[in-house]
Amino acid sequence: MKTIQRHADLKALSADQLADELVNLKKEQFNLRFQGATGQLENVSRIREVRRDIARVRTLQRQQTLASAAKA
């Protein structure tokens, strides 16, 4: 259920907002990987969640690109 809600929230965002969200997720992914390398990471499953959220954002960006190309 949590994934469906996250997808619905992301789908409501504009292209600029999706780009901002992607940047934020990439920063979080970097920080989590850094914490994992230094042994400070507590929630290991968060890496997987962030990676999947990045994939969701990229998928939505691609869908928006294809939709705008189809309209033109």
Backbone torsions as a table, in degrees:
resi	resn	phi	psi	omega
1	MET	NA	-37.0	-179.4
2	LYS	-62.6	-38.3	-179.5
3	THR	-67.4	-40.3	179.4
4	ILE	-63.1	-42.4	178.6
5	GLN	-65.3	-41.7	179.4
6	ARG	-63.0	-41.3	179.1
7	HIS	-65.3	-41.5	178.9
8	ALA	-64.3	-39.5	178.3
9	ASP	-64.5	-43.0	-179.6
10	LEU	-68.6	-35.6	-177.6
11	LYS	-66.5	-26.3	-179.2
12	ALA	-78.7	-9.9	-176.5
13	LEU	-82.0	152.9	176.1
14	SER	-80.4	176.4	-178.7
15	ALA	-63.4	-42.1	178.9
16	ASP	-65.6	-40.0	179.2
17	GLN	-67.3	-36.8	176.5
18	LEU	-64.8	-39.1	178.5
19	ALA	-64.2	-41.4	177.4
20	ASP	-64.0	-41.6	179.1
21	GLU	-63.7	-38.8	178.4
22	LEU	-63.6	-41.9	178.0
23	VAL	-62.3	-44.3	179.7
24	ASN	-63.0	-41.8	179.2
25	LEU	-66.4	-38.4	177.5
26	LYS	-63.7	-40.7	177.3
27	LYS	-63.3	-43.2	179.2
28	GLU	-64.1	-40.5	178.2
29	GLN	-61.5	-43.1	178.4
30	PHE	-60.8	-46.4	-179.6
31	ASN	-62.4	-40.8	179.0
32	LEU	-65.6	-40.1	178.3
33	ARG	-66.4	-36.9	178.2
34	PHE	-66.2	-44.0	177.7
35	GLN	-62.4	-38.5	178.7
36	GLY	-65.0	-37.2	-179.4
37	ALA	-70.8	-30.8	-179.2
38	THR	-93.9	0.2	177.5
39	GLY	79.8	19.2	-178.6
40	GLN	-103.6	-1.0	-176.0
41	LEU	-76.3	125.0	-179.8
42	GLU	-97.5	-43.2	-177.0
43	ASN	-104.7	91.4	-175.3
44	VAL	-67.1	-31.2	-177.4
45	SER	-69.9	-15.9	179.5
46	ARG	-65.8	-30.0	178.0
47	ILE	-60.6	-44.3	-180.0
48	ARG	-65.5	-41.5	179.3
49	GLU	-62.3	-43.8	-179.1
50	VAL	-66.5	-42.0	179.4
51	ARG	-60.8	-40.7	179.2
52	ARG	-71.5	-35.6	175.6
53	ASP	-64.1	-37.7	176.4
54	ILE	-61.7	-43.5	178.9
55	ALA	-63.7	-39.0	178.0
56	ARG	-62.3	-44.5	-179.2
57	VAL	-64.4	-44.9	179.8
58	ARG	-63.2	-37.7	177.7
59	THR	-63.7	-45.1	179.2
60	LEU	-65.2	-37.8	176.7
61	GLN	-62.2	-42.5	-179.9
62	ARG	-65.7	-41.5	178.5
63	GLN	-62.6	-41.2	178.1
64	GLN	-65.4	-39.2	178.1
65	THR	-62.9	-45.6	179.6
66	LEU	-66.3	-37.0	179.1
67	ALA	-66.7	-40.5	179.5
68	SER	-71.2	-32.0	176.9
69	ALA	-70.2	-32.8	180.0
70	ALA	-72.0	-30.6	178.7
71	LYS	-72.7	-31.8	-175.7
72	ALA	-78.2	NA	NA
